[in-house]
Amino acid sequence: MFDKEKLGQIKEAREKWENGVSKTISKQPERKAAFKTSSGVEIKRLYTPEDVADLDYNDRLSCPGEYPYTRGVQSTMYRGKFWTMRQYAGFATAEESNKRYKYLLEQGQTGLSVAFDLPTQIGYDSDHALSEGEVGKVGVAIDSLKDMEILFDGIPLDKVSTSMTINAPASVLLAMYIAVGEKQGVSSEQLSGTIQNDILKEYIARGTYIFPVEPSMRLITNIFEYCSQQVPKWNTISISGYHIREAGSTAAQEVAFTLADGIAYVEAAVKAGLDVDDFAPRLSFFFNSHNDLLEEVSKFRAARRLWAKIMKERFHAKSVKSMMLRFHTQTGGSTLTAQQPDNNIVRVAIQTLAAVLGGTQSLHTNSKDEALALPTEDAVRIALRTQQIVAYESGVTETIDPLAGSYYIESLTDQIEGLAAAYIKKIDELGGAAKAIEKGYIQKEIQDSAYAYQKEIESGDRVVVGMNKFQVKEAAPKGLLRVDPVVGELQKKKLEALRAERDNQKVEAALEALRNAAKSDDNLMPYILDAVRAYGTLGEICGVLRNVFGEYQQSIIL
């Protein structure tokens, strides 16, 4: 970008400046001996054109909406339209969650995001013994199509985009959504939204898995195939780095392990006989946004560029849409503190800015009270207003990729891409993401990073305002949202009534057909959809698949 003569002059000026700084430091030392990002990248005192001397604009950056998409996947980005403001919500019963969704839509939210309770996430009905005490606690309880009908009552599915954070039983919840659409008179071709459907990160970081790896990957590729033909607007997977980061990874590890999982899903689909350009345009990603604003912006830009290269060079994708990394962002839940929770509003604002400057397509902003309980309506409204203020008042949406060309941003983008690429190379050498998980490599890397991060907090090397510095005496929090334990009993009564009024012979026939299909090579989505339409429950459907596939047993990684 600069000729050799100019670079020589810049180097000479920088060296002269550094000599002057050395004299200043001898009198007043810097705050730390070394400055580093979460990924271990050393942060230099000053960045100059020397740090981007080899930057080829057309090859490394190009224009927004053009390969390698470093500057964004849409040609006009937020000048055309803002990201989808999609607040993650769901608790207690379908009736309660339906009220929250309608409230959020009234407040200006532009998309829905469903949180399911733990029994739903692991494929158990609310009346199962293992569900006791967990029904409706961390999300909404969904046992059958009947609950799903209530959840979206009065919400036209042809007018709203819905994201569902569900993994192991994703095929069942997607089938329920399709069936609700049918009952509303909305065809599957009109439905738009996303299912997370990312089982590999469950084995790595989160734990809500059911089946072993091979049948889990089969279910995922079945969804890819079915939706490419029947639900073309649906994002069939949201490959999630969010939970990898929540478990303690660095920014570079988040990019690496997420894209490595993405590679595994593409390979599985291609192996199953799908053409990459038939399903890849509907792949989406889900990233975390932490407090180091400039590292986070660089992370998003590096992830886009690296995925574009992977799809073009490794999988020989022809469609430009197959090479685009489109992603949802959620602000960092693990960064929120129970101490001085109002401080979380500021953290979330910084993280929101990072996501927007990084070019996100969709965003959830955490509420200030989430380190203590499920968010109240007031807290959710402030979180949504944070997005709206950044969108309408900050000015950062008026031009595309406004930090491009910053010597630091471009240098850091390159370094994060390099670190992530090195991790992916190592994972390839281990046999791919599934093998790396089986061997405990990815889990161990995350554990080591989490331990180092925690040591920094405990030593005071990393300041968390209000927690390990600038503390105040605080009264116990008031007005927190608590889920009434009676929710579990209500769900049990609903299930009892459902089983009494449905056609149980029809349910048994649908479950038997699913059992036989699971033993064959058939695509399971049509069979799951038939069972859902007959009002087979989530637990019954997953129970059939458990009996055929078995259950995943986690390896202990020390």
Secondary structure, 3 states (H helix, E strand, C coil): CCCHHHHHHHHHHHHHHHHHHHHHHHHCCCCCCCCECCCCCECCCCCCHHHHCCCCHHHHHCCCCCCCCCCCCCCCHHHCCCCEECCEECCECHHHHHHHHHHHHHCCCCCEEEEECHHHHCCCCCCCHHHCCCCCCCCECCCCHHHHHHHCCCCCCCCCCEEEECCCCHHHHHHHHHHHHHHHCCCHHHCCEEECCCCHHHHHHHCCCCCCHHHHHHHHHHHHHHHHHHCCCEECEEEECHHHHHCCCCHHHHHHHHHHHHHHHHHHHHHCCCCHHHHHHHEEEEEEECCCHHHHHHHHHHHHHHHHHHHHHHCCCCCHHHHCCCEEEEECHHHCCCCCCCHHHHHHHHHHHHHHHCCCCEEECCCCCCCCCECCHHHHHHHHHHHHHHHHHCCCCCCCCCCCCCHHHHHHHHHHHHHHHHHHHHHHHCCCHHHHHHCCHHHHHHHHHHHHHHHHHHHCCCCCECCCECCCCCCCCCCCECCCCHHHHHHHHHHHHHHHHCCHHHHHHHHHHHHHHHCCCCCCHHHHHHHHHCCCCHHHHHHHHHHHHCCCCCCCCC
